[in-house]
């Protein structure tokens, strides 16, 4: 039986990096809230509080915390179970599926979330500046397809990881290791 999960360690490492990125984003939003007006930058807190397009900023940051940090960290538990508790190594095609899970999930979560945050800031700042709603929509609609693309990339990563996990789990329950 293995005493350490290589894949759990990788996912935890990436979750720590994503958590650090979330801290930097939160700190940047705090600095912009406190000092942004001095530089002509609309405060993120005002943007979120105004609702509508500004809600995208809140959704993006929340999504990043849930998927990019917690989801990645939780994925480590699944790999730990297979590798340590069940004593099965991820090798061959299973290793490829795990890499696809790790990379695509993180690229998708980060890309979609960060674009949501930027779109929310762009749209919310425009609304607070008194720009008509139709023009605000024109400014943020260009973000929709790239966000959807990143979401698809993340979902494909989770799908590959899930396939690898289920196949590995079933292989172990049939008596093979």
C-alpha positions as CSV (number, residue, x, y, z in Angstrom):
1,X,0.0,0.0,0.0
2,X,1.2,3.5,-0.9
3,X,1.6,6.0,2.0
4,X,1.4,9.1,-0.2
5,X,-0.8,10.0,-3.1
6,X,1.2,11.7,-5.9
7,X,-2.0,13.0,-7.5
8,X,-3.5,14.3,-4.2
9,X,-0.2,16.2,-3.6
10,X,-0.5,17.7,-7.1
11,X,-4.1,18.8,-6.6
12,X,-3.4,20.2,-3.2
13,X,-0.4,22.1,-4.5
14,X,-2.5,23.6,-7.3
15,X,-5.3,24.4,-4.8
16,X,-2.8,26.3,-2.7
17,X,-1.7,28.3,-5.8
18,X,-5.3,29.0,-6.6
19,X,-5.9,30.1,-3.0
20,X,-3.0,32.5,-3.3
21,X,-4.4,33.8,-6.5
22,X,-7.8,34.4,-4.8
23,X,-6.0,36.2,-2.0
24,X,-4.3,38.5,-4.6
25,X,-7.6,39.2,-6.4
26,X,-9.3,40.0,-3.1
27,X,-6.4,42.2,-2.0
28,X,-6.5,44.0,-5.3
29,X,-10.3,44.5,-5.0
30,X,-9.7,45.9,-1.5
31,X,-7.0,48.3,-2.6
32,X,-9.2,49.5,-5.5
33,X,-12.1,49.9,-3.1
34,X,-10.0,52.1,-0.8
35,X,-7.8,54.0,-3.3
36,X,-9.2,53.4,-6.8
37,X,-11.1,56.6,-6.9
38,X,-7.8,58.5,-6.6
39,X,-6.8,57.0,-9.9
40,X,-10.2,57.2,-11.6
41,X,-10.9,53.5,-11.1
42,X,-14.4,52.6,-10.0
43,X,-14.5,50.8,-6.6
44,X,-15.3,47.0,-6.9
45,X,-17.5,47.3,-3.8
46,X,-19.6,49.9,-5.5
47,X,-19.8,47.8,-8.7
48,X,-21.0,44.7,-6.8
49,X,-23.4,46.7,-4.6
50,X,-25.0,48.3,-7.8
51,X,-26.1,44.9,-9.0
52,X,-26.9,44.1,-12.6
53,X,-23.7,43.8,-14.6
54,X,-21.7,44.2,-11.4
55,X,-23.1,41.0,-10.2
56,X,-20.8,39.2,-12.7
57,X,-17.8,40.3,-10.6
58,X,-19.3,38.6,-7.5
59,X,-20.2,35.5,-9.4
60,X,-16.8,35.3,-10.9
61,X,-14.9,35.6,-7.6
62,X,-17.3,33.2,-5.9
63,X,-17.0,30.7,-8.7
64,X,-13.2,30.9,-8.5
65,X,-13.3,30.2,-4.7
66,X,-15.7,27.3,-5.1
67,X,-14.3,25.6,-8.2
68,X,-10.7,26.9,-8.5
69,X,-9.8,26.5,-4.8
70,X,-12.3,24.2,-3.0
71,X,-13.1,22.0,-6.0
72,X,-9.5,21.4,-6.8
73,X,-8.6,20.7,-3.2
74,X,-11.5,18.3,-2.8
75,X,-10.4,16.5,-6.0
76,X,-7.3,15.6,-4.1
77,X,-9.4,13.5,-1.7
78,X,-10.6,11.3,-4.5
79,X,-7.0,10.6,-5.7
80,X,-5.9,10.0,-2.1
81,X,-8.6,7.4,-1.7
82,X,-7.6,5.5,-4.8
83,X,-3.9,5.7,-4.3
84,X,-3.5,5.4,-0.6
85,X,-6.6,3.8,0.8
86,X,-7.1,1.3,-2.1
87,X,-3.4,1.1,-2.9
88,X,-3.8,1.6,-6.7
89,X,-1.4,3.7,-8.8
90,X,-2.4,6.0,-11.5
91,X,-0.4,4.8,-14.5
92,X,-0.8,4.5,-18.2
93,X,-4.0,6.0,-19.5
94,X,-5.2,6.7,-16.0
95,X,-2.2,9.0,-15.6
96,X,-3.2,10.9,-18.8
97,X,-6.8,11.2,-17.5
98,X,-5.5,12.6,-14.2
99,X,-3.3,15.1,-16.0
100,X,-6.2,16.2,-18.2
101,X,-8.3,16.6,-15.1
102,X,-5.7,18.7,-13.3
103,X,-4.8,21.0,-16.2
104,X,-8.2,21.5,-17.9
105,X,-10.1,22.0,-14.7
106,X,-7.7,24.7,-13.5
107,X,-7.5,26.4,-16.9
108,X,-11.3,26.4,-17.2
109,X,-12.0,27.5,-13.7
110,X,-9.4,30.3,-13.7
111,X,-10.2,31.6,-17.2
112,X,-14.0,31.6,-16.8
113,X,-13.9,33.1,-13.3
114,X,-11.4,35.8,-14.1
115,X,-13.2,36.8,-17.3
116,X,-16.4,37.1,-15.2
117,X,-14.6,39.4,-12.8
118,X,-13.3,41.6,-15.5
119,X,-16.7,41.7,-17.3
120,X,-18.4,42.6,-14.1
121,X,-16.0,45.4,-13.5
122,X,-16.3,46.7,-17.1
123,X,-20.1,46.5,-17.1
124,X,-20.6,47.8,-13.5
125,X,-18.2,50.7,-14.0
126,X,-20.1,51.6,-17.1
127,X,-23.4,51.5,-15.4
128,X,-22.2,53.6,-12.5
129,X,-20.9,56.1,-15.1
130,X,-24.5,56.5,-16.4
131,X,-24.0,54.7,-19.7
132,X,-27.3,53.4,-21.0
133,X,-28.0,49.7,-20.4
134,X,-27.9,48.8,-24.1
135,X,-24.3,50.1,-24.4
136,X,-23.3,48.4,-21.1
137,X,-24.6,45.1,-22.6
138,X,-22.5,45.7,-25.8
139,X,-19.4,46.1,-23.6
140,X,-19.9,42.8,-21.7
141,X,-21.5,40.6,-24.3
142,X,-18.1,40.0,-25.9
143,X,-17.1,38.1,-22.7
144,X,-19.9,35.5,-23.0
145,X,-18.4,33.1,-25.5
146,X,-14.9,33.1,-24.0
147,X,-16.4,32.5,-20.6
148,X,-18.5,29.6,-22.0
149,X,-15.4,28.2,-23.7
150,X,-13.4,28.2,-20.5
151,X,-16.4,26.6,-18.7
152,X,-16.4,23.9,-21.3
153,X,-12.7,23.3,-20.9
154,X,-13.1,23.0,-17.1
155,X,-16.0,20.6,-17.5
156,X,-14.1,18.4,-20.0
157,X,-11.3,18.2,-17.4
158,X,-13.6,17.2,-14.7
159,X,-15.2,14.7,-17.1
160,X,-11.9,13.1,-17.9
161,X,-10.9,13.0,-14.2
162,X,-14.3,11.4,-13.4
163,X,-13.8,8.7,-16.1
164,X,-10.4,7.8,-14.8
165,X,-11.6,7.7,-11.2
166,X,-14.6,5.5,-11.9
167,X,-12.6,3.1,-14.1
168,X,-9.9,2.9,-11.5
169,X,-12.4,2.4,-8.7
170,X,-14.3,-0.3,-10.6
171,X,-11.0,-2.0,-11.5
172,X,-10.1,-2.2,-7.8
173,X,-13.5,-3.5,-6.8
174,X,-13.3,-6.3,-9.3
175,X,-10.2,-7.6,-7.5
176,X,-7.5,-6.0,-9.8
177,X,-5.0,-3.5,-8.6
